[in-house]
Amino acid sequence: MKARASVRAFRADPIPDATLAAIFADAQQAPSWCNVQPWRVALTKPPFTAELAQALITAAKTSLPHPEIAFPLDYPSPYKERRIGCGVALYQAMGIARENTAGRYDAWLRNYALFDAPHVAIVACDRRLGPYAYVDVGVWLGYVLQAAAERGVDTCPMASVAAYPDLLRARLPIASTDVILFALALGFSDADAPANRCRTTREPVDANVVVIGSHGVEKP
Ligand SMILES: Cc1cc2nc3c(=O)[nH]c(=O)nc-3n(C[C@H](O)[C@H](O)[C@H](O)COP(=O)(O)O)c2cc1C
């Protein structure tokens, strides 16, 4: 699990069909509430992925984001500090200084180029099931990320792409009963790309997990 990291620059070579099928077959084993399996996924291959990316870049340059589920506007502490840490790690890896507004804009736009990935999965969920089904899709995402990593396939989950749902709906078979949650870029890392040197940190377990024993709160 520690070996996996988000990749933000991909090589052009596509994932072999058998590998792609095996990753998503593994992820089908994800548990879900009452086994409803609510993930609804449209997975692209070349050359369609690049056509979608081109349309997304245009949308990102010319229109305002309008995700179907509101993005967080404000991150209270301690999430704000963690979020900043994530951004700093990425911009440092890419050699983009804090005051380099144009460089940061270009780096943001790379999301809509889908980081040049040969494949993108647009991940939705049946909206009639409510928020607990989003939990199920999150569990499924973890399975996909791990199954991909174990097969030498790199990934980057991307909420950013969910900001342009009209464009995605016009080009992909997404049911009106589904809500678009995020995208997932898949492919093989361009090992020389500076963005792929980015590594994030994690809090110690006791920042997130409280263990309560017979004498009260223990450290996990
Ligand atoms: C639901 C979700 C949405 C994300 N959206 C984006 C995104 O839009 N752009 C991006 O570059 N990374 C995105 N990420 C990747 C996170 O930034 C990354 O997982 C986090 O910083 C931890 O780094 P790691 O994946 O390398 O361990 C997303 C991750 C998740 C799980």
The ligand as an ORCA input file, in Angstrom:
! r2SCAN-3c Opt
* xyz 0 1
  C     -11.729     11.268     -4.443
  C     -10.367     11.820     -4.819
  C     -10.298     12.911     -5.667
  C      -9.038     13.422     -6.052
  N      -8.997     14.456     -6.953
  C      -7.778     14.843     -7.425
  C      -7.708     15.810     -8.472
  O      -8.726     16.322     -8.957
  N      -6.482     16.148     -8.954
  C      -5.321     15.581     -8.463
  O      -4.236     15.928     -8.953
  N      -5.353     14.667     -7.463
  C      -6.555     14.282     -6.948
  N      -6.625     13.304     -5.987
  C      -5.373     12.687     -5.501
  C      -5.018     13.177     -4.085
  O      -4.493     14.473     -4.151
  C      -4.022     12.183     -3.477
  O      -4.622     10.912     -3.367
  C      -3.562     12.620     -2.094
  O      -2.868     13.845     -2.145
  C      -2.646     11.557     -1.469
  O      -1.534     11.321     -2.305
  P      -1.230      9.894     -2.908
  O      -2.418      9.432     -3.701
  O      -0.021     10.101     -3.782
  O      -0.966      8.952     -1.754
  C      -7.849     12.819     -5.549
  C      -7.944     11.725     -4.671
  C      -9.182     11.223     -4.328
  C      -9.238      9.999     -3.426
*
